[in-house]
């Protein structure tokens, strides 16, 4: 069973505050595995390569990728990086999970990345509901991503199948 608090700390280090752990992410968000382990250890966390690999492999949302001695978070960065993902045509509809207090604002402004670098969307309504549920009673919005793509909006997809786009204007949101 993975250490949830340690997993959240890894997310914090790779997505939001790498310098707090003595890390410097490259342009695509990668950092040497040994640097991450050293940075976490220096902050008092008990971690080694075995524990890190277990956290990465057991993460239910596939938040991290390890490749050739490097690690990165797959999405959700508040620090400026480019994931190096190629644009791809999305399915006709994607989903976004939120909570009721934000719906009125979304009706006016659409979906904005807020403190992240992109809007996160899912092919799966259930996953979008899970995401919205983190902050209260979830509301799932359906995004007409096919029409957005046809109108020239760009979409990318992360290694763990999260769809990213810069913004979703309100006219492409279906409020079921």
N, C-alpha and C positions, 0 to 999 in steps of 0.2 A: 504494500500500500504506500502510495507516495505521500510525502510530507507536503501538505497543502500550503502551509506558511512559507516553506522554502521555495515552492513553485511560484508563489506570488512574489517573493523577493527576486527570483530570477527574472520574472516578467518585468518587475520594476527596474531592474538593472539593464535589461536589454531593450525596453520600450520607452522608458521615461527619463531615467536619471543615471546613465552609465558612468558619468564622472564621479558620482557618489561612491562608486566601487573601483575607481581608478581605471575605468575602461574607456577606450576610444573606439567607437564603431567605425567601420569603413563606410564608404558611400552607399553601400547596399545593406548596412546594418549588421554585418558580420564582425565577430570578435573571436580571437583564439580561445578555445575551450579552457586552456590552462590559465589564461588571464581572468576569465570569469570565475573559475574555481578559486584562484588566489584572491580576487577581490571580495568574494563572499566569505572566504576563510578569514580575511583580515577584519571583517565586520562581525566575526564571532559565529558564523554559520558553519555547521559540520557538513562538509560536502567533499566528495571525491568523484572521479570519473564514473565509477559504478553507480553512485547515487544519482549523478546528473543524467546518465543514460537511462536509468530507470524512470526518472521524472519525465524525460522527453518521450520515451516509448509508451508510458502509461497515461500521458495527458489525453483526456477525453476529447479535446478539441484540436489536437495536433498543433499546439501553439508554437512549437519550436522545431528547428531543423538543425541537425549536426551533419556536417559534411567536411571531409578532409581536415579534421582538427579544428574546424571553425563552427560556431553556433550563432544563430540569430532567431529572433522572434519573427514569425511569419507575417504578422500584421499588427496594427494597433499602436503604432509608434506615435508619440507626441514630439519626439525629436525629429529633425529633418533628415530623411534618408530617401533613397530611391530603391525600391525593392528589385528593380531591374526586370519587372514583369512585362511581358509582351501583351499588347491589347488583343482582346479576344471577343468574339460575338457572344453575348449572354443568351440564356434561354428567354422565352417570351416574358415570363414573370419571375421576379425575385421577391424576397420578403425581408422586412426590417422589423425588429422587435423594439418597442419603446414602452412608455407608460402614459396613462391618461393625461396627467398634467402637461405633457409636452405636445399633445395632439393639436391644440388650437394654434400654437406657434408653427407647427409643421404644416398645417393647412395654409398658412400665409407664406412662410419662408421656404417650405420644402425641407428636405433632409440635408443638413450641413454636417461637415466633419467634426465640428465643435473643437475639442482639444486634440483630436487625432488628425492624421494626415489624409484620411479618406473616409467616405461613408462606407460602412460595412453592410453587406447584404448576403442573404442565404438562399439557396435553392429549396430549402426545406422549411416549411411553415413551423414545424415543431421546434427546430433549432432557433428560429427567430423568437418564438414564444419563450424559450429558455433564457435567451439573452435579455429580453424585456423583463423577465421575472426577477432578475437580479436586484431591481430597484423598486419593486412593488407589483401591483396587478398588471400583467402584460397586455399590451395592445399590439396586434400584428398588422402591419401595413403591407399591402401588395403593391409592388412597383412594376409598372409596365416597361420593363427593361428593353423589350424588343422595339418598342416605339422610340425609346430614348436613343438606342443604338442607331436606328434608322435616321434619327434627327442629328446624328453626329457626335453624340456623347460617347466617351471612351470608357471601357470596362476592362479590368484585369482580374485574374483569379489567382489566389495564393496557392501554395502547395497543399494547404489543408482545406481547399475549396471554399474559401471566403471570397466573395465577389467585392471588388472595390471600385468606386467611382468618386469623382470630386464632389459632386452635389447631385441631388435629385429634386428638380423643380416640382412644385406642387401639382402641376397639370399631369405629371406622370405617376402620381400616387393615387391608389384606389383605397378609399377609406371604407372598408366593408362594415 
